[in-house]
Amino acid sequence: MAKELFNKELKERLEVPNLYETDGKEEKETIVKVRFYDLCSSWEWYLIEADIKEEGVICFGWVVGFEKELGYFSINELEDINKKFPRIIRDEEFELISLADLKKKYKEPYRPYPKL
């Protein structure tokens, strides 16, 4: 069975805000709390906010895929991918970073993978 990517204990330990709690904050004040990445592609998900409900975990953050953009993603969908082959990983060594600084890193010409 694949390792759980995100849960209530991690949300509390990292003090992840609920959805919309950082709405209106400047990017330099908005802190990215968790990074997930795909071992089989260049996709990455940077969690800023999350709500844990009975039906699943919905997150808001910086998503790097076909585009680089702020958006919503589901932990349940990432875990569903892992049921067949565990390829979505939570970066255990990720250090908190502001959204403004994270976006700057993506403007640099070279970025080592998978660490920031």
DAVEN-V443885 format. One record per pair of residues at least 12 apart in sequence whose ideal C-beta (glycine too) atoms are under 6 Angstrom apart, sorted by sequence separation. I is the first residue (numbers start at 0). J is the second residue. D is the distance in whole Angstrom. If there is no record, write none. Layout:
BEGIN
i/j/d
I/J/D
I/J/D
END
This chain:
BEGIN
i/j/d
46/58/5
47/59/6
59/71/5
33/46/4
47/60/4
31/45/5
32/46/5
46/60/5
58/72/5
45/60/5
31/47/6
45/61/4
57/73/6
15/32/5
44/62/6
56/74/4
13/32/5
43/63/4
55/75/4
42/64/5
21/48/6
44/72/5
18/48/5
16/48/5
18/50/5
17/50/6
15/49/5
67/105/6
10/49/6
61/101/6
18/59/6
7/51/6
39/86/5
38/86/4
37/86/6
37/87/6
5/56/6
35/87/6
36/88/6
35/89/5
34/90/4
34/93/4
30/95/5
31/96/5
31/98/6
5/74/5
29/98/4
4/74/5
27/97/5
31/101/6
26/98/4
27/99/4
4/77/6
26/99/4
4/78/6
36/113/5
1/81/4
1/85/4
4/89/5
END
